[in-house]
Amino acid sequence: MTVVVEEFAKKHGFVKDTVLEVLAELGVEVEGGAFEADADALDLIIEELKGRVAPAADVLVLAPGRTPRDLAAAMGKPDKDVLKTLMTKVKVMATLTTTLADDVAEKLAAELGFKVRWEQPEAAKPAAKAAKPSGPAKPGEKSLRPPVVTILGHVDHGKTSLLDYIRKTNVVSREHGGITQHIGAYQVNLKEGTITFLDTPGHAAFTAMRARGAQVTDIAVLVVAADDGIMPQTIEAISHAKNADVPIIVAVNKIDKPGANPDRVLQQLTQYELIPEAYGGEVITCPVSALTGEGVPQLLEMILLQAEVLELKADPRGALEGVVIEAKLDKGRGPVATVLVEEGTLHVGDVVVIGRTWGKLKAMTDWQGERLKLAGPSTPVEILGLAEVPMAGDTMEPAKDEREAREVTTARQQAERVRALTSPKRKVSLKDIRKMGEEDTVKDLNLIVKADVQGSVEAVKGLLDKIENEEVNVRVIHTGVGSITESDILLASAAHAIVVGFNVKPEGGAKIEAERQKIEIRTYTIIYELIEDIEAAVKGMLEPKFEEQYHGTVEVRMVFKLTKAGKVAGSHCTDGKITRNSSVRVRRDKEIVFEGKLASVRNVKEDVREIIAGQDCGLKFDGWEDFKDGDLIEAYELVQVN
Ligand code: GDP
């Protein structure tokens, strides 16, 4: 059927220009103000347009510090009506140009049937908004982006509670009809800025992503319960964050509990090279309660402060880059993925390649279920339209068109199959460390040490720390008491480490994971065997260095010519020794006439291994027969010294 653009826009309540824009994007031709479409196509166009008209009509997006006149303009209402409502209903006396407190503005808007969403300062705005073409960023210019935060810590110390508290308080103040959804990440909009939280807590997820090459976290919040103190998984989390080189902010949680002892936690932290500011160090610590919310605003403030120090920047107009946070197959909607945009801006309709799949994005929603048209750096969005379900940690890149995306994807899948068949993913093993040293100039030997008791852990670590070597750095990146777990394997995979167990064995799951990921696990029951092995590996990692070790001097006294065996140098050893394996340097009047190896050493007619000072011998050289009486032979050996 033929549809007139103007009528269509009016009927469905869209702006005509937006309709034209969408039609152009969808490739629908408009002629004489009308276009052709069947019922299905119309549905699609309407669906697309609905995605564009965010925010909903009853939401005002305002910068803080507005006047009644600003509000009137935003709501499309006469100035005097707005002023009257302010005085009579909100009971605030003001003129049209008085700057209203934000809560007063919210009340005034509410009286007139509107909700207010406060705009963030430019720098901290969710980049989706900052990335509009009219925005301040010029192409190639990086602007500040929100920090991406992961919450780590021991089980039951309150990671989930803290994430929930932050999310809920954020929804109460900002929600405008959306339904909070779990998409694997969410954003908190504060007056001072925006923070993106990855809401799968725990270091297993954090490191699993890293093992796949995706480092998305900018700041780690380490939750430590004040009534429990530092526990094994806290230590693991510290190792994981440190290994990823991510700054740590410590949230000392559960301060509302009677048994809470935050000071003890601060003291314990010092044992793990996390020196709190209170102790003269640099680690930010915040006492909080995820139950009552006490201290949480300060924690958020500290996160933003840390982000400021980090100067996290991205270019909303740059080439698109992103990473998958979560993905699943939804019965009704097909493959669904949450992606975090890292660079550039993602638009509905974009064609992207993600890992080994691709898609033309049909729709995009944020964690509050709000449909978005575009999403900029640090914005997590759920996307629809992928051909297959990608994996967490997969990277997202733009494609020119569907054809290119399909081609890239097919090529990748093929390459992957070939790789899987031909070469298992190579990881570190003690044996091939030397090869790695040569090929990749890997000069760090990362170790994870697990032992049965704390005393052993310390003893092993102490001895390993003593292995000194100028070229290879032995780094114990994590230690722990207890058997080798899957989490250890994940860390090993991300950090290219070897797992060393002393009096402990890997758990079943860890064993399987280690085999899958080709991680070497070495277990020992004798501490010196452990140390010797590592020392040997360290030596293997070095470029071999050789030094000449003097064996002895031999003088040629008479040259024999044997019919069968050719020429033999009848010689006398004057000093030290000469062996079958010696390297030799032959001098004649100070000039070197031959350098090389021997072919045989004989005493009378017997082949011998060595001749010592005072003995005679017959020497043959490897590929050289031009010796003369009086030649001096210097015998030596090249010895590896490292
Ligand atoms: P997670 O395993 O680290 O995610 O810990 P959870 O968030 O599941 O919390 C474990 C338990 O501690 C739950 O019963 C929470 O209600 C409780 N909890 C968490 N934070 C606090 C807090 O600040 N104060 C108190 N009193 N209890 C808390």
Boltz pocket constraint, residues with backbone or C-beta under 6 A from the ligand:
constraints:
  - pocket:
      binder: B
      contacts: [[A, 153], [A, 154], [A, 155], [A, 156], [A, 157], [A, 158], [A, 159], [A, 160], [A, 161], [A, 162], [A, 201], [A, 253], [A, 254], [A, 255], [A, 256], [A, 257], [A, 288], [A, 289], [A, 290], [A, 291], [A, 292]]
      max_distance: 6.0
